[in-house]
Amino acid sequence: MRDEKDQSLITESDAKVYEAIRAALAEARAKVIVTVNAAMVGVYHEIGRQITEAVGGRAEYGRNLLAYLSQRLTAEFGKGFTVANLRNMRQLYQTFPNRYTLRSELSWSHCRLLMRVEEPGRREFYLKESADCGWTSRQLERQINSFYYERLLATQKEHRPEIAGEIFKLEPKKDADYLLKDPYILEFLDLKENAKYSESQLEQGLIDKLQEFLLELGKGFSFVARQKRVTTEGGEHYYIDLVFYNFILKCFVVIDLKAGKLTYQDVGQIDFYVRLFDEKIKQADDNPTIGIVLVTDKDESVVKYSVLSDKEKLFASKYRLYLPTEEEFKAEMERERELVVRQIEEHRGMTVEK
């Protein structure tokens, strides 16, 4: 009874004091975690440096030294100093000779994933994105495995003809064609490829896994609404599957989900949605709304002979329900490269004729 009486005496002011203290503790705890992570990575980097300099090119000595260090360090400091882990520390130093290139936000788990990325441009990209976007190590692993970097590279319009060799700038331009991807990888939905599923099931799956979907969408996206109702002057109601806002582009992004290939009717529908949304919802300080129709496959003729070819506000992007293998991804990129080169040649031919 006493507890109930004490509870009844709690005022709104008391609750505010508690929330303020709770926020301070949570902030302090987060800072401690970051500090501990940074200190751990720092000491592992130093251990890697000392091992690298001691071993030099003497492989046999290196094996013996690692075994000796593992035994002594484990006895004195406990777990975490296996021979395999000591090799990882040496690789950390060899991959990042300059300790200050490692961001303090990144944990040892992040570093181990980044060390496996061989190409320096890709590795630098994932390092920067992980720190800037606050990716967990699990999210970083997912982005690496889903070829996030390569898909963004393939989306960069200025670099498309040189997909195989160009490295795009780490700071993307504030342009829709630099932020929107094609394809999107939705393996987290656990929907079987080629199995029958409805658009409502696809939508529900994306809502249930909204955090994963926002990660896949990329920078600057925040969720606004599902089945957003927009009404015309005549009283007709239309419902848009998903609505997001992108703070980099400073505009709404409406998404129409399709459980099949792109059709010209789909293009007309997304065009209508964008125009209606701009008229009824968009504010004066917002940039024009972007529309994406998300499909399993695209007929390039539908893209070429529709408003999608303008590449200003309307986009059609494919989605895949499983992570592609490296061979599948390379084949897809080669197909995309050939398509883009052909389009460039056609454009040049039209220019010469004029």
N, C-alpha and C positions, 0 to 999 in steps of 0.2 A: 504493500500500500504506500509505503514511504517513497518508493521509486516512482510510482505513478504520480504522487503529489509533486515531487521534485520536477518531473517531466512537464507537468502542467504549468510550472512557474517560468519555463523557458520562453523568452520573448523573441520577437523578430530581430531585435538588436543583438541578442545572444547568438542567434543563428548566423548573423552577418559576421560576428567576431570569429565564430568557428570556421566559416567558409574562408575568411581572410587568412587565418592561421593555417588551415588545410592547404590553401593555394601556395603559401610561403614554403611549407614543408615539401610539397610536391615539386616546386621549383628547385629547392635546395637538393632534393634527392636526384632530380634530373641532372643538375650540375655535377653532383658527385659521381654519377654514372659516367658522364662524359669525361670527367677528370681522370677517373680510374681507367677507362678505356684508352685515353690518350697516353697515360703513364705506362700501361701495359704494352701498347704498340711501340712506344718509345724505347722501353728496355729490351723488347724483342729485337728491335732494329739494331740496338747497340750490341746485343749478343751475336746477331748475324754478322755485324761488321767485324767483331773480334774473331769469330770462327773463320770468316772468309780470309782475313789478313793472315791468320795463323796457318791455315792450310795451304794457301796459294794454289799451286798446280799439283800438289802431292796427294793423289787420290787415296792411296793406301793409308797414309798418315791421317787423312781426313776421316776415314772410316773408324780408325782406332780412337781418334780424338773424340768423335761424336759419342762413341760407346762409353768412353771414360767420363765425359762430361755428363751424359745422361744418368749414369750410375751415381755420381757424386751429387749432382744437383737434385735428383729425386730423393736421395737420402736426407738432404738438408732442407729442401723447400717443398717437397711433396710432388703431387702429380703435375703434368704439364710439360715435362722435360724428357719425353721419349726421344729416341733417335729421329723418328719421323718429324716430330715437332721442331727439333733443333735444325733439321734440314729446311723446314719451312721458314725458320727465322733467318737462316743464311740466304734463302731465296728472296725473302723480303728485302734484305739489304741489297742484294744483287739486282732486284727489279726496281727498287727505289733508292739508289745510292744517296740521294739528297733527302734526309729525314723530313725536311720541311715541305716537300711536295705532297706528303700524306696529310690529309685533312683531319683535324682533331675530332670531328664528328664520327669518324669511321672506326669501327671496332676491329679486333683481330679477325673475326669471322669475315668481315668485309674484305680485309686485306688478303686473306687466303683465297677468296674468290677472284679478286682483281689480279693476283699473281698468275692465275691460270690463263688470263687473256694475253695472248702473245703479242698481237699487233699494238704498238704504242699508242696510236691514235684512238683505237677502240678503248684501250685501257684508260686513257686520260678522260675520255668521254664518260665512261661508267663511273669513274672515281668522282668526277665533278657532279654528275647527276645524282649519285647516291648522297653526297653531302648536301647539295642544294635542295633536293626534294625530300630529304629525310627518309630515304628508303631503308627498310630493315635489311638484314643480310639475306633473308628469305626472298624479299622482293627483288633485291639485286640479282640473286641467282635466277629467279624467274625471268627477269628482263634479259639477262645474258643468254639463257637457253632459248628464248623466243626470238632471238635476233633483233632485238629492239633497235640497236644502233644501225644495223644494215637496212632495216625497213625505213627508218628515218632518212638514211642516206639515199635510198631509192626514191623517196618522196621529194627530195630537194630538186626543184625544177631546173636550176642552173647547172646541176651536176649530173642529171640523168644520163646523158650520153657517155659519161665516164664513170658509171657506177662501179666498175671493177677496180678503179684505182684512185678516185678522188676522195679526199677527206674533207667533209664540210666543216665549217667553222663551229666551234663549240657553243657559241651564243647564237641561236637561231634568230632569224629576222622575225619581226612582228607581222607575219603574213600567214594567212590560213594555209597556204600551200606549203609552208614550212613547219606547221604544227600538226596537221592532220595526216594520219598514216593510211597506208594501203598495202597489205591487208592488216586487219586487226586480228589478234590471236585470242580466242575466247575459250581456251582449253579448261579454264577454271569452272566452266559451267557443267562439265562432265556430261555433256550431250554427245551421243554417239554419232560419228560422221556417217552420212548417208541414211541415218534413221529418220523416221517421220516424227516431226515435232511441229507445233503450231507457233505462230508469231507471238501469241499470248504466253506460251511456255518460254520462249526466248526472252521476252520482256520480263517475265517473273524471275527468271534465272539471273538476269542482269541486275535487277533490283535486290535480289537476295545476296548477290555478290558485288554490291555497289563499290566497296573499297577496291576490290580487284579490278573492276571495270574502270574506275577513275584512274588507277595506276596505268592501265593499258591505254586509256585515252591520251594521257601525257600531261604536260605542264599546263597549269592555269585553269583546269576544269573544276567546277563545283556543280553539284546536283541541284536542280530547281524543281522539277515536277515530273510526274508520270501521268500519262493520259491527260495532258493539259487541255482543258476545254477552251476553245476560242469561238466566239459567236459573231456571225455576220449581222449586218444591218437588218436583214430579213428575218432574223431570229433562228437561223440554221446553226446548229452546234457541230463543231468538228473537234476531234480529239487527237492530239499529237502524242505519239508513243512516249518519247523521252525528251526532256528539255534540260539543257545545261547552260551555264554561263562561263565564258572564258575571260579571265581577268587580264590576260596578256593581250588578247585581241579586242577586249572591251566590247563584247557582243554576246548575244544569245546564240546557242547552237541547238537546233532542233534535229532530232534523229527519228527517221522512219524505219522500222524494222521489217525485213522481208525474209521469209523462210524459203527463198528460191532465187532464181536468176533475175537480173535487172530487166525490166520491160519499159516501154515508152510510157505506159500508164503510171509506173512508179515515178518517172521523171516529172510528169505533169503534176502528180500529187505533191511531191516535195516542193516543187516550184510554187504551187498554190499555198501550201502551208507557210512557206517563207514570206510570201507577199502578205498573207493574212496576218501573220504574227507581227510583221513590221508595222502594219496599219493599226493593229489593236493592242499590242503589248509593249513593243519597243519604246523606250523613252528617248527624249530628244538628244541626250548626251551619250546614248549607246551607238555603236557602229552598226551597220546593216547586219541583220540576222544571217547566219550561215545554216544551210540545210545539208544534212548527210542522209542518204538512203543507204542502209547497210544490207548487203545482199550476199548470197553464197557465191555468185559469179557474175561477171559483167560481159555483156555483148558489146564489143568495142564499136560496133556500128551504131548502137543506140546512144553511146556516149558521143560519138563523132557528129551525129546528125541531130543533136538536141542541145538544149541550153547548157548541158553539162560541159560542153566543149569550151564555153567561155571561161571556166575555171575562176569565177569571181566569188559567187556566193553559194553555188550548188556543187555538191560532190557525191560521187558514188564510190563507196569503198567496200571491198570484199571482207568477209570474216571467215576465219578457219576455227574449227572446233577442236583441233589438236595441234600440238607443237610440231612444226615440220622438222624432218631430218635435215642434216646439212646438205645432202644431195638434192632433196626436194626444194630447199630454199635456193640453192644455186641455179637449179633449172628454172624456177619462177623468176629469179632476177635476170637470167639470160633472156627469157621470153619478154620480160618488161623492157629490157635494154633494146632488143630488136624492134619492138613496137615503137618505142620512142624515136629511135634512129630513123625508122621508116616515116614517122610523122614529120620529123625535121626535114627529111629529103623531099617529102610531098610539099611542105611549106615553101622550101627553097624553089621548087619547080614552079609553084604558083607565083612566087615573087618575080622569077625570071620572065614568065609569060607576060606579067603586067608591064 
